[in-house]
Amino acid sequence: MKFSKPLTPCCSPLLAGKLTPEEAVQLAALFRVLNEPARLQMLSLIAAQSNQEVCACELVESLGLSQPTISHHLKVMYEAGLLEKERRGTWIYYRIVQARLAALKDVFS
């Protein structure tokens, strides 16, 4: 079959993507961690504090979740690099890793 006119693309090609495939994999893992509403609430509560940190015990009453559930969510976010922690006596205080949060934000800007 012969065409009388050469085929032309309908649109101009897309510009190169901002993310490399490796970066996309890493960021997708962070977004999967944040796919849990309780984790988003926790990050919001931590970010809203004047010193941007909370004791794990403070989240139990604020969110109405059990202590083991809170601890599980904090552990998942810590292991994903979204939070850092500091033990003070018997309590553990959590802070947001701002660089990781900025990386998520930069995806859309």
C-alpha positions in Angstrom: 0.0 0.0 0.0 1.4 3.4 -1.0 0.5 6.6 0.6 0.3 9.7 -1.5 1.4 12.0 1.3 4.2 11.5 3.8 3.0 10.9 7.4 3.6 13.8 9.7 3.4 13.7 13.4 0.3 15.3 14.9 2.2 17.0 17.7 5.7 18.3 18.4 7.8 15.9 20.5 7.7 16.2 24.3 10.6 17.8 26.0 12.9 15.5 28.0 11.5 14.6 31.3 12.8 16.1 34.5 13.1 12.8 36.3 15.5 10.0 35.5 14.1 6.5 35.7 16.0 5.9 38.9 14.6 9.1 40.5 11.1 8.1 39.4 11.5 4.7 41.2 12.7 6.4 44.4 10.0 9.0 44.4 7.3 6.5 43.6 8.3 4.6 46.7 7.9 7.8 48.8 4.5 8.4 47.3 3.5 4.8 48.2 4.4 5.5 51.8 2.3 8.6 51.8 -0.7 6.7 50.3 -1.9 6.1 53.8 -4.2 8.9 55.2 -2.9 8.4 58.8 0.7 9.0 57.6 -0.3 12.2 55.8 -2.1 13.4 59.0 1.0 12.6 61.0 3.3 14.6 58.6 0.8 17.5 58.8 0.8 17.5 62.6 4.6 17.3 62.8 4.9 20.2 60.3 2.4 22.3 62.1 4.4 22.3 65.4 6.5 25.4 66.1 9.6 23.2 66.6 8.5 20.8 63.8 8.9 17.8 66.0 6.6 15.6 68.1 6.9 12.8 70.6 5.3 9.6 69.3 3.1 9.6 72.4 1.5 12.9 71.3 0.2 11.4 68.1 -1.9 8.7 69.8 -4.4 11.1 71.3 -4.4 13.5 68.4 -5.2 10.8 65.8 -7.2 8.4 67.9 -5.1 5.4 66.8 -3.5 2.8 69.0 0.1 3.2 70.1 1.3 0.2 68.1 -0.4 1.6 64.9 1.2 5.0 65.4 4.6 3.3 66.0 4.2 1.2 62.8 3.4 4.3 60.6 6.3 6.3 62.1 8.6 3.3 61.5 7.5 3.1 57.8 8.1 6.8 57.3 11.4 6.7 59.1 12.6 3.8 57.0 11.5 5.7 53.9 13.7 8.6 54.9 10.8 11.0 55.5 11.4 11.3 59.2 14.4 11.4 61.5 14.1 10.4 65.2 15.9 11.2 68.4 15.5 9.2 71.6 15.2 11.3 74.8 14.9 9.0 77.8 12.0 6.6 77.1 10.4 8.8 74.5 11.2 9.1 70.8 10.8 12.5 69.0 10.3 12.6 65.2 11.1 15.4 62.8 10.4 15.7 59.1 13.5 15.4 56.8 12.9 18.6 54.9 15.1 17.6 51.9 12.9 14.5 51.3 9.8 16.6 51.5 11.3 19.2 49.1 12.1 16.4 46.6 8.4 15.4 46.6 7.4 19.0 46.1 9.9 19.6 43.3 8.3 16.8 41.2 5.4 19.1 40.5 7.1 22.4 40.0 
